[in-house]
Amino acid sequence: MSALVSFAIYLLFVFVLAAVANRVGKDKGFLKEYFLGSRTIGVWAFALTYAATSASGGSFMGFPSLIYTHGWSLAWWIAGYMVVPLIALGLMAKRINQVSRIAGAITVPELLRRRFGSSLVGNVATLMLIFFMFFYLMAQFKAGAQIMATILEGVPLYTEAVFATEALFDGVPWIGQAEGDYLLCLAFFAVSVIIYTTYGGFRAVVWTDVMQGLVMGVGVIILLVMTLSQVGGLGKATQELSKMTPPEFLDVVVEREDPDVAEEMRIPRGTWILTRDQEVIRLKSAVVVVSGEAASEPVEAIRLTSAGEISRVKESGKLLRGGFAKVSGEVETYAYGAGKPGVYTSTPGPSRDNPMGFLTVFLALSFFVFWNFSGAGQPSYMVRQMAFKNTLTLRRSMAMVAVYFSLIYFPLVIIFTCARVLLPGMEIYPDRVMPEMAQAVTSSAGMPWLAGLLVAAPFAAVMSSVDSFLLLVSSGVVRDIYQESINPKASEKQIKRLTYGVTVVVGVLGMIAVLQPPVFLQHLIVFASAGLGASFLMPMIFALYWRRTSGIAIVAGMVAGAITILSLYLVGMLKTGKFGDYPFLGLHPFIWAVMISGILIVLVSLRSKPPGNSIQEKYFGKAESDGSDPASPIGK
């Protein structure tokens, strides 16, 4: 309960910031203030809002779940993120800021629309943005719900509300299929973020991002220190990890220890239980053994295979008394790593689906490129690049964000490899390992109130991303579709009302869509990042630096990049039956998409009519008559 109180205080402070931001921006132009904070973002605000938006629910929920599941190989997977700000900001931040000011653009599609004087370019950019950003929103909503479920677990009123929610929506298509705790927490999280984002706008997002960025940094450092102290140091944790083997996945039925007991037997998800052969399993969903019956319906579970993990669970006193499990059906083992000690401490790491392992060498190199260049192509980051105050702000922010990422991501790898030692069996809901870890280490240290503040770190990451993405999507709908194509003479009052309405509707749709999410939310994060980067990276680079680029070439580049990502993800789903990418020739789909997009833009530009002289001179100045080729993508 003390953790819940401290967490509630944090949430209250977020809403206070939103209210103050709304009051500060009342006397300024609605659009520029609501979506860009009037372009007055300074060093600390720019650095922390950029970092907080980058460090989303994927960083604090999806990434830890992958570390826990695949081990030390995730250090290679995330290594490129340390230089993301140097490449992503250094590549085109200054130029985006200049061009957006020249164009008077508030959104990324509007910048492209005005750069090429083409509604087609702007409309295609808006559609790409809304489509892929929706997957980002889905991932963040799932992360927020998982955090709320962890912080509220065990609260009597919450438990009653979960049962009431399940009863209320039982049998309702789509909604009724979600777990009651997840459904309730998802609704609470979505409503909270939608309210403060809608009310406060961009300035509220930036201010809360600054606070959330500080919370994330401090939270990770505290969690690192507490984890290492409880696990006995990194060396001891690594020794324990080297003895572990991946768990097995199976269906079980739960039987009564005493079949003559008449009462209904209700067992919550996550319960540890013995099989008849004295093996230790953990239930992936709740089980009910009804009155008059000896056994339950089959449910999914995992079975531990490491002697150390089995002993730790038995000694913890968490095993269920009064029931046993019996295996029903076939047992599924890891495609790579099953029965192999040391698989968590070496590359490529264990994998349930890939016989080659989780992270091959080429795929590791692909991710080094992916994180840097897909980050540069994210419209949510571009919007922030349009809003910083001056060049000095940019230079200092690049260094600050690089240091900040180093202090976040490497400690996370250490923390959640150690988590395998402290929290066995988290494969039943891996995306909850971060808040579960926060609660476990603070309880062991006798400071349960601190759990609320540590859980606020991933929650801050999620909120800082959701608010940004909500604004990005609503600005695309209102500014780039309604105002540009439907009602150019719309009054500020109309725009304001529509903006609020769209923000709410998009948030609600995102909440509904994620009622049945994939197991790992990081898959959604990577897909959305890849899709946005493939759609916008090369088109934006050419739009900013090559005056000869044509509007139709930009459209071709955006569409080709998006189709490449979608195609290779479709192949991945067809091959594995699960949502995921297909690394053709060992390379991530993003690499292929960027190459195809860039080549197509050059070819189509050279064979199509360039923008008019007035547009070229507006953004590039007059062409020099020095004999150089103005059509060359190098130099001009």
Secondary structure, 3 states (H helix, E strand, C coil): CHHHHHHHHHHHHHHHHHHHHHHHCCCCCHHHHHHHHHHCECHHHHHHHHHHHHCCHHHHHHHHHHHHHHHHHHHHHHHHHHHHHHHHHHHHHHHHHHHHHHHCCCCHHHHHHHHHCCHHHHHHHHHHHHHHHHHHHHHHHHHHHHHHHHHHCCCHHHHHHHHHHHHHHCCCCCHHHCCHHHHHHHHHHHHHHHHHHHHHHHHHHHHHHHHHHHHHHHHHHHHHHHHHHHHCCHHHHHHHHHCCCCCEEEEEEEEECCCCCCCCEEECCCCEEEECCCCEEEECCCEEECCCCCECCCEEEEECCCHHHHHHHHHHCCECCCEEEEECCCCECCCECCCCCCHHHCCCCCECCCCCCCCCHHHHHHHHHHHHHHHHCCHHHHHHHCCECCHHHHHHHHHHHHHHHHHHHHHHHHHHHHHHHHCCCHHHCHHHHHHHHHHHHHHHCCCCHHHHHHHHHHHHHHHHHHHHHHHHHHHHHHHHHHHHHHCCCCCHHHHHHHHHHHHHHHHHHHHHHCCCCCCCHHHHHHHHHHHHHHHHHHHHHHHHHCCCCCHHHHHHHHHHHHHHHHHHHHHHHHHHCCCCCCCHHHCCHHHHHHHHHHHHHHHHHHCCCCCCHHHHHHHHCCCCCCCCCCCCCCCC
